[in-house]
Amino acid sequence: MSFQKSVGLTAVMLKSNVSRLALPYKINFSITYWCQSRCLTCRIWEIKPKGELTIDEIREFAKKNNYFKWVELTGGEPFLRGDIVEIARAFKESCKSLYILTFPTNSLCDPALLRRKITEILALGIPRVAVTLSLDGNKELHDKIRGVPGNYERAIANYRMLQELSRTYKNLYFVFGYTMSKFNVGQFQRVFEDVKREIPGLKVNDFHVNIAQTSENYYKNENDDIRPNKEGALADIEWVIKHRESRLDPISLVEEAYMRGLVAFLKRGVSPMRSRGLDASLFMDSFGNVYPSIMWDRKVGNIRESAFDLRPIWRGDLAGNARDDIKNGLEPNSWTSCEAYQTITGNMLSLIW
């Protein structure tokens, strides 16, 4: 069954290279904007959300939109939702072709709760569950950027916890998520070596690197000066590429293409390729608002206004107009993994940077 779901995801990715998909195969879903972090790079934590989607509404949405093969649950801090396991279960039970579920964590929730919730999600039987542990520096630097003393130590402890779980659950994949900003640019090699002393055997491949970017509809940081300088960021990224181990598995190959895209994005200041927003994927916030991506404040509908059926929104004029603008290069320039992976797999015929 897992093999069939993997083939199904691969098939729709290949199809996205030659034609517009009738429905998306991936959803980036912010299940809450509550967050305990106090990040210098993001203002989500300043939001005090009211009226977020209930578990019953999410179940109804999953039931009526049962075609997703890839679900990313994000936040805020997704584990601040006590019903996160039920959210994962809703998509698993409704989306029979679901192959991969991904989610980040800032590691600030109670360690016992985090372990229990992740174990329960793994036990649902989703073929691949991917966890990203936020880590933006060594002990002093990470806690400064994230604004919470002791955050680094919790991230290290949770990585060890995931190592232990991976011995039992073969569907678990996990990495550190490193967001490069003006606050830590030029520090990656040092950070990696410090973390490796804490976790012997750690590889550069065990880090996923993002560049800090601004977004009005998601990060709420559109006026902030957070981006790293180009020269320092390029030096860090090129060091990462040089020291990554070459692997033939699909995730590693796409990750390598993503990293090359980061280099192109930093050098040129524009997106390396046209996104597949409102084609392969969409972003939905915790209130049910639908956008092409986390980086574009271009609302095309709300599922509460469409009886939780995405199709009227997907086929509506607002989405159609946004697609035209994407085609004409009017989407904001960005390169984040939330959208880059499906962009890469949907543009495999033009992977020349």
N, C-alpha and C positions, 0 to 999 in steps of 0.2 A: 504493500500500500504506500509506504514512504517513497519507494522508487517511482511509483506511478504519479504521485504528487510532485515529485521533483521533475519528472518528464513534463508534466502539465505546466509547471512554471516556466521551464525552459522553452516549451513550445510557444507560449504566449509572448515571451520575451523576443523570440525570433520573429514572430508574426508582427510585433510592433515595429520592426525594421522596414516592413514593406507596405503596411497599411495602418490606418487609424483604427484603434481598437473600439469595439462597440461599448465596452465597459472597462473600468480600471481593474488592474490585478493587485494594486497595492494601495493601502490607505495609511497615511500618517495621521494618527488620531491622538490629540492632546486630551487625555481623560480628566485632567484637572490642572488648574493654574496655581493651586496651593503649593508652596515651596518653603522649606526651612533655610535654604541657602541665602546668602547675601552677596551674590556674585558681583564683581566689578564689571563683568562683561555682559550682563543681562539684567533686565528689570522685571522679569516675570514675578519675582518674589514680592514685588511691591503691590501686585494685584491681590485684592481680597474678594475672590469671586463669589457670586451668588447666582443661583439658578442654573447650575451645571446639570448636564444630562444625568438622569437617574439610571439605575441599573435596569429598570423595566424599559426605559426608552432605548437604552443601548441594546438590550435583547431584541426589541422590535426592529431596530435598525439592522442588526446582524441578520435577523430572520428574513427581512425583505431585500437584503443585499448580500446574498449568499455566494457570491462569485469571487471573493477576495482570496488570493493565494498567498499574500504577504500582508501582515498586519503589524504596524509599528505603534506601540502604545507609549506615549511620551507625556511630558508635563511641562512645567512644574515638576514635582516629584511624584511619579505615578504610584509609588507605594504608600502615599498618603491617602489613597482611596482604599478603604478597608475592603471593598468589594472587587479588588483588582483580579482576583482569581476567578470570580464569577464573570467579569468582563472577558477574560481570556477564554473561559468556558463557552460563553455565548458565541464567540466567533468560531471556536473549534467545532461546536455542535452544528452551527448553521452553515458554515463554509466547508463543505465536504472536501474541497480541493486545497484547503489551507496547508501550506508547506512550512512557512516560517513565521514565527512570532518574535519580534524584537522589542526591547525596551531598555532605557538607560536608568541609572539610579545615582543619586548623589551620596549614597551610603550613610545618610544621617538618620534613617529610621532605626528602630530598635533592632539590634543584630539578630536576636532570636526570631522576631517577627519576619524580618527579611528572609532569613533562611527558610522559615516555614512556608511563606508565600511562594518563594521561588520553587521549593520542592513540590508544592501542590500544583504549580503551573507545569513543571516538568512531567509530573505524573499524569497530566491530561492526555499525553500521547501525541502531541504535536511533533512532527518529524524533526524540526529544528527550532530550538529556542535560543536566542542570542541575547546576551546581557552585556551592556556597556557600563563600566564603572568609571565615573568622572574622576580624572586625576590630572591636574594642570600644573603640577610642580612637585618639588620635594617637600618635606614637611613644612618648613616655614613659608615657602612660596605658595603652595597649594592652599594652606589655611588662610593666607592673606588674600588671595584672589577670590576664594569662596566665602570668606567672611565669617568662618565658624572654626574656632579652635578645636583641635582634635579630629578634624575631618579627614586629614591624610591617614592617620592611624586606622580609622574605620575603613577607609578604602582598601588599605593593605590587608586588613583582617578579612574583609569580604572577598577579596581575590583568593585568599587562602581557603575560605569557605567554599567558593565555587570550584577550586581545584579538587577539594574533597568530594563535592557533589558529582563532579564529572567522572569519578571512578564508578559511580552507580548509574548515572543517567548519560547515556551516550548521545542523546539529542541536544546536549548542552554545549554552547559555544560562547566564549566570553573574552573580552579584551578591556584594557584601559582606554578610556576616551580622553584624548588630550586636545584641548582647545587652545590654539596658539593665538596670542593677543599681544598688544604692546606691553603687557605686564610680565610676560614670560618669554618673549622672543629672544632667540639666541641661547636658550637654556636647555634645549631638549636633550643633548648628549649628556650633560651633567645630571639632569633629572633621571634619565634612563639608567645611568650607572648607579645613582643613589637607590633607586627602586630595586635594581637587580641585586644589590647587597641585602635588601630585605627579602627578596624572593629569588633565591638561586635558580639558575636555569631559565630565567626570563629572556625572551627574545624580542627584538625590535618588532617582529610581527605581532607581538602581544599588545601593541599600542595601535590605536586608530587615531589619526591626526586630523583635526579640523582647523580651519582658519576662522577666527572670530569675525562675524559679519553682523550687519545691522538689519533689523526687520521691524516694521511698524505693527504688523498684525500678529507677530509671534513673540519675539524677544522684547518688544516695546522699547527698543534702545536706539531708535532711528537718529537721534541727535547726539549720540555719544561718540567720543573719540576713543575707539578700542582696538582698531586694526593694527597689526604689527607692521613695522617698516618692511618694505619689499626686500631689501638686501638681506636683512637678518632672517626673515621668514624663508627666503629661498635657500639660504645656507642650511637652515634646520631641515627643510624638506628634502633637500638633496642628500643630506647626511642620512636621513631615514631611508631614502630609496637605495642608497649605496649599501646600507647594512641590513636591509631586509633579505630574508632567505627566499629564493625563488621556489615556488610551489606550483603544482599543476592543478590543484583543486579550484573549482569555479570561484569561490569567495576570494581566494588569494589573487587570482587573475584579475578580477574586477577591482579589487583593492589597489593593485598595481596601476591599473588604468586610471583609477580615481586619483592616485598620487601624482601621476604625470599630468592629469588635468589641473591639479593644484598649482603645479609649476607654471603651466600655461596661463592660468588665471592670474597668478601673481605677476607674471611678466607683462601680460597684455592688458590686464585690468578689465577684461570682458570674459563672459562665460565661454568655455572652450567649445561648446556645442549647444544647439537649441534644446531646451528642456522638453521633457515629455509630460509636463504638468497638464492636467485635464485630458490626458490620453492614457498613459500607463498608470497615473497616480493622481492623488489629490491630498490636500490637507484639510482636516476637520478639527475645529477647536472644541472645547468642552461644553460649549453652548449650542453646538450643532451647526455653526456657520461653516460654509464650504468655500475653500480658496484653491487656486491652482497649486500653491506651494506655501511653505512656511515663510518664504521670503517675499511674497507679493501680496500686498493688501488690496486684493481685487475680489471682493466677496461676490460669489455667483449664486448664492442661495442659502437656505437654512432647512435642515431636514424636519424640524418641527412644523414647518409650513408646507411640507410636501408629504405629510403622513408617514415620515421616516423612510420614504422611498427615494433613493438617490436619482433614479432614472429621469424624472421630470426636470431636475436641476441639470443633470448631465447633458440632456438633450435640449435645454432651454437656450434662449437668445443670449443671456448673459454669459453663459459658458462658451457659446459659439463665438461671440465677439472677443472674448479673452483668448480663445484659440487662434483667431485671426491675428491678434496682436502678438502672440507668441511666434507665429509663423513669420511675421514681419519684423521680428527682432525688437519688440517694444517691452518685453518682460525685463524687470530689473536684473542687472548682472550679478550673479552669485555662483557659488560652487560649494554646496554642502552635501554630505553623504545622504541626507534624507531624500534628496531628489537626484543626486548624481548617479547612484547605482542604476536606477531604471533608465536614466538618460543614456548612460554608457551602453547598457545592453540593448537599448532601442536605437542606437546609432553605430552599431558594430561595423557597418560598411564604410564609415567615415572616421575611423579611429586613427587619424593622422594629425598630430599636433606639432 
